[in-house]
Amino acid sequence: MTDFAAVLLDRDGDGRTKARFGRLAEADLMDGNVMLAVRASAVNFKDGLAVTGRLPVVRRWPMVPGVDVAATVTGSDDPRWQPGDEVILTGWGIGETHLGGWSERMRVSGDWLVRRPATLSPVDAMALGTAGLTVAAGLDRLHRLGLTPVDGPVVVTGAAGGVGSLAVMLLAQEGWSVTAVTGRSEETERLQRLGASEVIGREPFAGAVKPLARERWTAALDTVGSTMLAHVLSMLKPGGAAVACGNAAGMDLPASVAPFILRGVSLVGVDSVRIPTARREAIWNRLADNVDRDRLAAMTRVIGLPDAIDAACRIVDGGIAGRTVVAVRDL
């Protein structure tokens, strides 16, 4: 067989995104110097936006979604990579401008790849994926600001989602006292098992944003953006910091300068798409050494490639908790 399975996105005559499970040929693949047999991918919020067309994530048509990839090299014109090498690929525009990981085969640039640590299975790697890379990069930013668990508690917004759940788990592993914020009260017990010291609803973040509110947390990892992030900034302790890594509620930020100039608060962003390769490798190796496999497995479910479209639609409606791995091939 020369063709292979893939999830395909295209537009109809009215410009609406249409997703279907279909097949591609190698001639359909994009330029690159390394061929991959994809073993697993994941369902991320960005994949949901691509599949549903709710935001203009896709920049090239037709497109294959899937911003996370665990794969085996099957052919290479790049001397750094040989057939049989096990690799991870996240970011670099896959699923947006370059055909993504919801496909049995890919052709990509060798510059985009990192070696999969031997102690991480393909499912482990994709349970972490872009979400784990993002959280780990956010933790690096807190470390560089000199913030540690002894300085006070941390709050995680959107805690039931993939990035939020990993943030709760990885922060708790570092010794932080974690407040998990979620609108899904049924997720309380699961978040506590991941390490949350406290699980609260969205009520403290309702209403108009105050320039300064009662000081509650030293640090924050925010996956929501918009008014939620503005409230969090107003509640940080002097010298505290918020890591912004999501915009589920919108791209706006209706905040005041008061937290920055009266409490010395910092707002730092994380872009996991173009993290330099050397830093990516260091993060993946650190995750492989430190992640709690039992907790990671408990927050992860595995689905087949034909089920990815439905999962993508549900993730943007808040219907998925934790991480969803897509088994592109038998694992």
Secondary structure, 3 states (H helix, E strand, C coil): CCEEEEEEEEECCCCCEEEEEEEEEHHHCCCCCEEEEEEEEECCHHHHHHHHCCCCCCCCCCECCCCEEEEEEEEECCCCCCCCCEEEEECCCECCCECCCCECEEEECHHHCEECCCCCCHHHHHHHHHHHHHHHHHHHHHHHCCCCHHHCCEEECCCCCHHHHHHHHHHHHCCCCEEEECCCHHHHHHHHHHCCCEEECCHHHCCCCCCCCCCCEEEEEECCCHHHHHHHHHHEEEEEEEEECCCCCCCCCCCCCHHHHHCCCEEEECCCCCCCHHHHHHHHHHHHHHCCHHHHHHCEEEEEHHHHHHHHHHHHCCCCCCEEEEECCCC
